[in-house]
Every structure is written in structure tokens, then in C-alpha cells.
Amino acid sequence: SQVIRISDCLGPTNISSVRVINCTLSFNKLQTSYKGREKYGVLPKVTNDANGNTSNANVDVSVSKALLDSKATLRSYIVRQVRRLDTLFTGLGPLIKQMKVLEEYYKGRVTQEVFNVVQNRFQY
């Protein structure tokens, strides 16, 4: 993934002797992969791979530093949106007819996981 700043950051502003800076960041080119086994009706189980690329995930960040503190601290970190997700499935065999259903499920699941990963892992 690549992280870029979207537009100019706001601040620093002084709030009760604390300096605050707010920025919006974009995590670009997030790559996802999934290995799965599906069964549909009487068709045999198939093992498949799904790979996806997101165009970006936007995150609002607020950082503050009190006058006497030596380090800045993270005040807030909010994932606003995950944009387009392109997917590629391999190994579907007879389930290729169910591609639309699989894509919708994968996109929903990946979007939630991207939120979880960006929200929980990048804020520390």
C-alpha cells in the first residue's frame, strides 16, 4: 500500500494549550487475496482463489501535542470510505455462472476487512 495526503492539512490550531493538526490520508493500492471452497446445489465443491485491488481507502487523522509534552499523540483516526474494489476469480469451474453473487459477497467482506485492518493496525 502507498499512503498519500489528500489536499492540505488543517492547522496547527491551538485548543486549550494543545496544538492540533487534522489531515485526510489515502491508503492506495491495497491488495487482497482469498482462498475458498464453494459448493452450489448438486455441483461438486470447487477450490478457488480471489484477488482484489482497492483504488483507495480514505482516513481522517487528528494529531495533537500539548505544550509541555515531548511527543505528539493520535487524537482520532477514522476510516471514511473504501473506494472501488476490482476482483479476479480463478478456479470457479461450473460456478462461473454465480460470478455476480461471489463478487458481491467478496466485495462486502473485503470492504469490511479493509476497514478493520486500516482502523486497527495502522493507528498504533
C-alpha positions in Angstrom: 0.0 0.0 0.0 1.0 3.6 -0.5 -0.1 6.4 1.8 -0.6 9.9 0.4 -2.1 13.1 1.9 -5.2 14.4 0.3 -5.2 18.2 0.0 -3.7 20.4 2.7 -3.8 19.5 6.3 -5.7 21.9 8.7 -3.7 23.5 11.5 -1.9 23.6 13.6 -4.6 25.2 15.7 -4.4 25.9 19.4 -7.1 24.4 21.6 -6.5 24.9 25.4 -2.7 25.0 25.1 -2.8 21.9 22.8 -1.7 22.2 19.1 -3.9 20.1 16.8 -3.3 19.1 13.1 -6.0 17.4 11.0 -5.3 15.6 7.8 -7.0 13.2 5.3 -4.9 10.4 4.1 -5.4 7.9 1.3 -4.1 4.3 1.5 -3.7 3.4 -2.2 -3.2 0.1 -4.0 -4.4 -2.2 -1.1 -4.2 -5.8 -2.3 -6.4 -8.6 -1.0 -6.5 -12.4 -1.6 -8.7 -15.2 -0.6 -8.7 -19.0 -1.0 -12.0 -20.7 -0.7 -14.1 -23.7 -1.4 -17.7 -23.3 -2.7 -20.5 -25.7 -3.3 -23.7 -24.9 -5.1 -26.5 -27.4 -5.3 -25.5 -30.8 -6.7 -22.3 -29.4 -8.3 -19.1 -30.7 -6.7 -17.1 -28.5 -4.4 -14.6 -26.3 -6.1 -11.5 -24.6 -4.7 -10.9 -21.1 -6.0 -8.7 -18.0 -5.5 -9.9 -14.5 -5.4 -7.6 -11.5 -5.7 -8.7 -7.8 -5.4 -7.2 -4.4 -5.6 -8.8 -1.3 -4.0 -8.3 2.0 -5.5 -8.0 3.7 -2.1 -9.2 3.9 1.5 -9.6 7.4 2.9 -8.7 8.1 6.5 -9.2 11.2 8.7 -6.4 11.7 11.2 -6.1 14.2 14.0 -2.8 14.6 15.9 -2.2 16.8 19.0 0.7 17.9 21.1 0.4 19.7 24.4 2.8 22.5 25.2 4.9 20.5 27.7 4.7 17.1 26.0 7.7 15.8 24.1 5.7 13.7 21.7 2.5 14.2 19.7 -0.4 11.8 20.2 -3.1 10.5 17.9 -6.5 12.1 18.9 -8.7 10.4 16.3 -8.3 8.0 13.3 -11.5 7.4 11.3 -11.8 5.3 8.1 -14.2 7.3 5.9 -14.6 5.1 2.9 -13.1 2.3 0.8 -13.4 3.1 -2.9 -13.5 0.8 -5.9 -12.5 -2.9 -5.5 -11.6 -4.8 -8.6 -11.7 -8.6 -8.3 -10.3 -11.6 -10.2 -11.5 -15.1 -9.5 -9.8 -18.3 -10.7 -10.8 -21.9 -10.4 -14.6 -21.5 -10.3 -15.3 -24.2 -12.9 -19.1 -24.7 -13.1 -19.7 -21.9 -10.5 -18.7 -19.3 -13.1 -22.4 -18.7 -13.6 -22.6 -17.4 -10.0 -19.8 -14.9 -10.5 -22.1 -11.9 -9.7 -23.1 -13.3 -6.3 -19.5 -14.2 -5.4 -18.2 -10.8 -6.4 -20.8 -9.0 -4.3 -20.0 -11.2 -1.3 -16.3 -10.8 -1.7 -16.5 -7.0 -2.1 -18.7 -6.7 1.0 -16.3 -8.9 3.0 -13.1 -7.3 1.8 -14.5 -3.8 2.4 -15.2 -4.7 6.0 -11.8 -6.3 6.4 -10.0 -3.3 4.9 -11.9 -1.1 7.4 -10.7 -3.4 10.2 -7.1 -3.6 9.1 -6.7 0.1 8.5 -8.6 1.1 11.6 -6.9 -1.4 14.0 -3.4 -1.8 12.6 -2.3 1.5 11.2 -3.3 3.6 14.2 -0.5 2.5 16.5 
